[in-house]
């Protein structure tokens, strides 16, 4: 049986999971592939890890280039992460015509254009199925399973840390701070959680998803992002009373310009995505031929992510055995002139929470400002009755342009009858 040598860069959580997966399921994979996968060399800065992972210390090294340059290594699996050395390791491997499997979403979102062009120039595969959704095979679905479709829209809960925090706030009435602290205690959030709670992780994933959906690499800077720091337990409760829940949502929509954005979003409780709780992820894809399909599962974790990495390794092995390298381009091209719509140009519905002095003519002044900017109000609800004091007023708008909403809120916030800065969340009627 033919053997394929794997060079593993990075023996952290996912790298260890890849080793474990091969140790436990290697025989099954060999039967399915008709080829044996052999980890021949591993690079990591901590050589002592070999002791705990039941591997030969002789295959361990601190020199990643010795792995990449080894003629017995057929495939490189990069699981170091980060934006520095990983990029150079990947580019070097591709230039040597060695296929690369990576889960490095940050690197691909920021430097994917150069990396994908290098792969194509050298007729060599780069696979990144584990970069979005962990154990959910959404990358493979978009590249192959839905290839006959035009993607009309995609909605995704793609960050388990944020989804856990919002779930605890919504179901248990916890404050953001308390929910974050619990997530950190359970290992769902880092000590410095900014990458997750500020939406950056989701922004990177949205960049890759939108690029795959429309066949054109989009710059990550064009994907609008806002995190969940400003979501309060009050807004979670008010949203629930109105028939919604709040999720950090990746929103991707087709059109003359593509919408690609990440932000806390009100979605109806009746939506399938509203039932996605805890650390789980889900991605809903609307195709012109298939209609709606939903992909749900663990978005992170050692073994789910490792399983997707190994699936990519198997794809590469099959390509090599079929003498068909780069059977499919990293970003299957379809459009060359699409751009991402500036967020100020989007049109959707909005949830607004205002703090207004409860006295005559205040609401008339506020509604006249909305009217002046072409914003139609679907419902207005005063939550407290405290004459002469500041009260909470909830407003749901009809579809309006983002720029008009922002301009109207700026004008309203300048009024002397406003007690605190107004809160705005977008609504997606999924």
Secondary structure, 3 states (H helix, E strand, C coil): CEEEEEEEECCCHHHHHHHHHHHHHHHHHHHHHCEEEEEEEEECCCCCHHHHCCCCHHHEECCHHHHHCCCCCCEEEECCCCCCHHHHHHHHHHHCCCEEEECCHHHHHHHHHHHHHHHHHCCCCEECHHHCCCCCCHHHHHHHHCCCCCEEEEEEECCHHHHHHHHHHHHHCCCHHHHHHHHHHCCCCCCCCHHHHCCHHHHHHHHHHHHHHHCCCCCHHHCEECCCCCCCHHHHHHHHHCCEEEEEEEEEECCCCEEEEEEEEEEECCCHHHHCCCCEEEEEEEECCCEEEEEEEECCCHHHHHHHHHHHHHHHHHHHHCCCCCCCCCCCCCCCCCCECCHHHCEEEEEEEEEEECCCCHHHHHHHHHHHCCCCEEEEEECCCCCCCEEEEEEEECCEEHHHHHHHHHHHHCCCCEEEEEEEEEEECC
